[in-house]
Amino acid sequence: MKQLRIYISKLLIVLWCLMLLASHAGAGEDYEEAHTLLLAARACLAIYSDRTGSLAYEYLEQEGWEIQPFIADGDIDDARFLIAKKEPADGGQPLYILAIAGTETLKNVKTNLTLGQVYFAGRTPEEFAANAALKHMPDTVPKVHHGFYKYVETAFQAKVATKDNSTPRLLSELLLENKDRKVYLTGHSLGGAAATLAGARLLSLGVQPEQIEVITFGAPAVGNQAFVEQFAPVLPVTRVVIHGDPVTGILQGLSGYEQFGREILWNSREVTHKGQHAMVGYLDAAIKEYYDKRHKAEQTGLLTLPVKLAAAGAPSVYVSPARNDLPKELQPEFWYMQQAIWDEYRRVLPGYRLAAAVPESVMRDQAVAQGCNLLVVPEISAHKLKTRKNTYYVTLDQTVYDTATGSILYMTSFSTSTDNLTPLGALIHNIRGTTADNGKWLNAPPD
């Protein structure tokens, strides 16, 4: 009996260790997926031509992404998309994201309303065009939304410019030539539907399934049951849906349309979203999902965030936790705003040190003890516009102190309205603006 108890105890220990390892591995995989979804969401917003799209585009470039925007003119629709490329620091394969715009123009609206279906099959562009022109095809063959098909057809006419100014190439040609190259196809709304069809078309043209992955945000269904049966087993599709988004199910109410792929369901707070379908809302949710999953990966020891090394002779910076002066309804946003501030400081302040949460009266002494000659104190506040529902001015104040004397060296203040942004998005815009002024104090330390 004693030996049986020992055996059971050992077995329980082994099972506990296996469960712990599985939990850690799961946290790492969740973080990697959340990071990929965040990159896709940012690229989706960057393709839009409004202010929020311009900001997303600018931020990607600041972080080292090479971006090529395209507008392909078609008889029925104009397809807007971009290809973003980033070389990894470890010298591995570059990362590619192809993001397709959603509804922006009157032509896009007409595309959405072109509800008939066309036969979807072929091994060459010419075969696809010929099959799509066939009439009265039975529902037993793969058929897709006519307007979405034309949108993708227009996009596939555009060619990817090469870095050495040689002859531009079609995306399918580039993938077929380099089997190690992988592309994330992504889009919001109409763009998500187009990304799904683009993935199916690339597979039909001979691209391998492991070379592409489709990520959509608030996208409607694109094809019939036969289309789903053919491509669901081979085309990796992740569909991100904010709870209550009406667009994702709009075509399923009509006969002949089915969704497929893995669905990820997110929620958004009323105070942060601009309607359940807005891309800024999807990006807001993606940022929060990323921070949640990253925090868990850090807690399990799977992730340590890097800090850039400071150059010799550069000032050492001590960064205080942000002061929180948000109204009650925005308090749930503060933790995410704090993460965004730290991320930006991590990006632009080489060798910075993050202060512990201690009383401000001893913060300067801590900075001196750590060998830092600059102390940076950010503060987040917001006030609501009484005449606008869920509209705030989010403000970020930053004060830079000389730790030797306690004197203020520099102060900045940025405010951004949430007219077209979420509160978190407004804060991110503020911190980007704030750190753009760093050269005025970081490169000119006191004597």
N, C-alpha and C positions, 0 to 999 in steps of 0.2 A: 504493500500500500504506500509506503514511504517513497519507493522508487517511482511509483505511478504519479505521486504528487510532484516529484522533482521533474518528471518528464512533462507533465502538464504545464508546470511553471516555465520550463524552457520553451515549450511550444508557444505559450502566451507571449513571452519576451520576443521570440522570432516574429510572431504575427504583428506585434506592436511595432517592431522595427520596420517590417515591410510596409505597414500602414503609414508610418512616418516618412519613409522614402517615397511612397506613392504620393503623399500629400505634398512633399517638397517638389517632386517632379511635376505634379499638377500645377503648383504655383508658378513654376518656371514656364510651363507651356501657356498658361493663362496670360502671363505677362507678355510673352512673345506675340501671342495673338492680339492682345490689346494694343500693343505697339504698332502692329501691322494695320489694324483697323483705324488707328489714329492717323497714320500716314495717309491711308486711303481717303479718310474724311477730309483731311487738310487739302489734298490734291483736288478732291471734288469741289470744294469751295473755291479753290484758286482759279478754276476755269471760268467761273462766273465773272461778268464784266462790271459788276457793281462795286461799291466801296469795300464791302466785306471780302469780296473775291480778290480785289487788288491788294488788300492787307495780307490775306493768306498767301498770295503769290510772292509778295515781298518777303514774308517771313521764311518761306521755303528757300528763296535765294540766299537770304542771310545765313542759313544753316548749311550752305554748300550744295544745294540741289541745282543741277543744270536743267533749265526748263525750255522746251520748245513748244510754243502755242501754234495751233493750226485752225484755220477756218476754211472748210471745203464747201464751195458753192454747188448746190444741186438744183434741179428743176423744181423739186417739191420742197426741199428743205436745205438749210445751211447747217452743217455739222461743225460744232466747236469742240475742240479737244486739245489736250496737251500731253506731252510725254516728258516726265520728270526722271532724271537720272542722277544717281549719287554713287561715287566710288567709295567702297568701304575702307576704313582706316587700316584694316589688316591685309589689304591688297587682294582680297577675294573677288568674286564676280560682282560687277556693278548691279545695283538695284534699279529696276525700271518700274514706273507706274504710268499707265495710260489712263487718263481721266477724261470722261466724256460729259459734256455739259447737259443739263436738263432743260426744261422749258424756259426760253428767254424771249423768243421772237414770235411774231404772228405766224411765221412758217412753222415754228415748233408746235404751236397750238393746232394748226391744221394737221400736222403729223399725228398728234395725239388723237385727233378725231377721225382719222382714216382707219376705220375699224375692220375692213375686210381682211381676209387672210390670204397669204400666198404660199405656194409650195416652196419648202426650204430644203434644198439638196444640191450637191455638186462637189466636184473635186478641183474645179478651176473657177475663176471669176466669171468666165463666159458661160459655164454650165449653170452657175447660180442664177445668172440673169435670164437664161433661156427657160429654166424650170420655173422661175417666179412669174414668167409671162404665160405659163400654161393655165388654161381656164378649166373650171368644173372638176378640180381634183378632189378625190374622195377624202373623207376625214381619217382614213386609215393611214395616210401618209403624213409626214411632218409638215405642219403648216404654222405660219407665224403672222403676227400683226403686220399688215401691209405698210402702215406708216413707219413703224419701228424698223422694218426691213429697209425701206428707202433711206432712212436716216443712216443706218449702218453702211448701206451701199455708197452713200455720199462720202462718209468718213473713210471708207476703204480706198477711195480714189486719191486721197492725200498721201504723199510720200514723206518718209522721215528723212530730214536733212542729215548728212553725215558730217562728222567733225572735220574731216580733211577736205571738205568742199568737193568731194567726188560725186558721182551721180546719185541723187536721192533714191532711196530704196523703199519698197513697201514693207510694212511691219512683218507680214507673213514671210517675206523673203529673208529678212534679218533673222527671224526665229528658226527658219528651216536651215539656214547656213550655220547657225551656232546652237547646237543642241544643249549647251550648258546655260544658255541665256534664259532667264525667266522674267515674265512680265505680269504685274498685277493689273487686271482690267477692272476699272471701277467707275461708278457714276451714280448720280442722284436722280431719282424720278425717271424721266425719259432717258437720261444718261445711263441709269442703271439697267434699264431694259436693253439699251443699245450695247452695253458692255456684255450682257448675257449672250446676245446674238453674235457679237463679235467673237466671243470665246468659242461658241458653237461653230462658227464659220472657220476660225483658225484650225480647229480640230479637223474639220472636213477637208481643209487644204493640206493636211499632213503634219501640222504641228503636234508635238507630243503633249499629252495631258499634264505631265509634270512641269511643263514649261510655262503654263498659264494658271492663274487663279482669279476667279471673278468675285468681287466684293461690291455689293449694291446697297444703297441707302434709300429707303422709301420707294422701291421700284415696283411697278405693276408686273403681272404675268405677261409673258411674251408669246406663248405658243399653245398648241393643242396637246392632247394626251399622247399622240404619236410622237410629237417633238420631245416631250418630257421622257417618254420611254426610251428614246434613242440617246439622249444626251445626259440625262440624270446620272447614269452609272459611270460616265467618263469625264464629265465636266465639273470640276470643283467649284461650287457656288456657295457663297455665304451671303445671306440676305439679312441685313440689319434693319429692324423695324422699330420705330418709336410707337409705343402703345397708343392707339387711337388714330394713327395716320390713315386717312381714308383712301389714299392713292394706291396703297399696296393691294387692296382687294377689289378695286373698282372694276377691273376687267373680268375677275372671277365671277362676278354677277352675271356675266354674259356667257352664253354657251360657247364652248370651244377654247377656254383658256384655263391653264393650270399653272400654279407655282411649283417650283422644285428647288432643291438645295437645302442647306441647313439654315434655319431661321434663328437669329439672335434678337430677343425682344428687350428693348430698353424703355425706361420710363423717364419723363422729364417733369420738373416742377412747374406749375403755372407761372410762377414769378420769373422763370428763366426762358421759357420758350416763346417763339413768335408764331405759334400754330404748330401742330404736330408734324407737319410735312416740311417745314423750313430747314434748309441745309445747315444754317447756323445752329439750330437746335440739335441736329445730329452731331455736329462737331463738338458742341458743348458736352453732350452725353459721352462722346468718344474720349474727350479729354479726361472726364471724371472716371470713366471705366479704366483708362490707362493708369491714372494715379492710384486708384484702388488696388489694381492688380500689381502695380510696381511696389506699393507699400507692403503688400503681402509677401512678395518675392524677397524684399529686403529683410523682413522679419524672420523669414525662414533661412536666411543666410545665403540665398542663391544669387543675390545681386548686391554689388557695391557700386555706387555711382562714382564715376571718375571726377577728379578735380584737376583742371589744367594747371600745369606748373608755372610759377611766376618766373619771369626773366630775372637775371642777376641785377640787383640794385633797384628792382621795382618795389613800390610800397606794398606792405602786407595789409590786407583788408579784413576786418572783423565785421561780420554781418549779424545784426540783431534780428530776432524773430519779429515779424511785422506786428505793429500795434493794430488792434482791432477796434474800429469805431463804426462798424456797420450797423444798420438798423436791424431790428429783431427778425424781420422776414428774410433778410439776406445772411443771417448768421450761418446757415448750413453751407453757404458758399465759401466761407472764410478759409477752411482747411485747404480747399482746392486752390484758392487764390494764393495762399502761402506757398504751396508747392510750385506754382507757376513763377512766383518771384524768385524762389531759390533756384529753379531751373535756369532762369535768365541770368542770375548772378553767376551760376556755375558756367554758363556759356561765355560770359564777357569779363569776368573778374578772375584772372589767373591767380591761383594760390590762396583764394579767400578761405576764411575759417568761419564756420557757422557757430554763433553763440548759443549757449544753453539758455533756457528760459529762467532767467534770474531777475531780481529787481533791478530797475534801471539805475538805481543809485550805485550799484557795484559793476555795471556793465563796462564802464570805461576801465576800471581796475582790472577786470578780466581780460580786456583787449590788450592792455599793457603787459600783463602776465604772459600772454600768448605771443608777445613780441610783435604785435600789430601796431602800426602807427596811424591807421585810419579806422574809424568806426562808422558804419553805415546803418542808419535806422529808418526803415520804411514804415509807413502808416497808411492803412486802407480805410476809407470812409465812403459814404454814399448818401445822397438825399433824393427822395422821390418827388417827381413832378406831380403836383396835385391834379393837373388837368389832363394827364395822360395815364392810361392804365398800364401798370407794370413797367413804367419808364423811369429810369434813375439816371443820375449823374454819378458815376463811380470815379472816385478821386484817389490817386496815389501820391503821397508826399514822401520825399526822400531827403534826409538830412545827413550830411557827412561831417564828422567831427575829427579834429586833430586830437589824438589820444594823449599827447604830451601836455597840452594846455587846456583841453576841454573846449576850445573855441570852435565855432561853426565855420567850416571852410566853404561849404556849398549847400544850397537848398534848391530843390526842384519840385514842381507840382504839376501833375497832368490829370485832366478830367475828361471823361468820354461818356457820351450819352449811350443808353441802351436802345436807342431807336431801332438800329439795325443789328445790334449785337446783344448777346446775353451779358449779364453782369460779369461772368468769368471772362468772356471774350473782351469786354471793355477793359478789365483789369490787365489782361495780357497786352492789349494795345498800349495801355499806360506804362507798363514796365518796359516795353520796347522803346517807347519814347524817352523814358527816364534814362535808360542806360546808353542811349545815343549821345547823351551829354557827358559821358564818363571822362572823355579826354580832357575836359576842362578842369578836372580835379585829380584824376587818377595819374595822369602823366606830369602833373605839376605839384609834387608833394612839398610841404613846407620845408624851409631850410632848417 
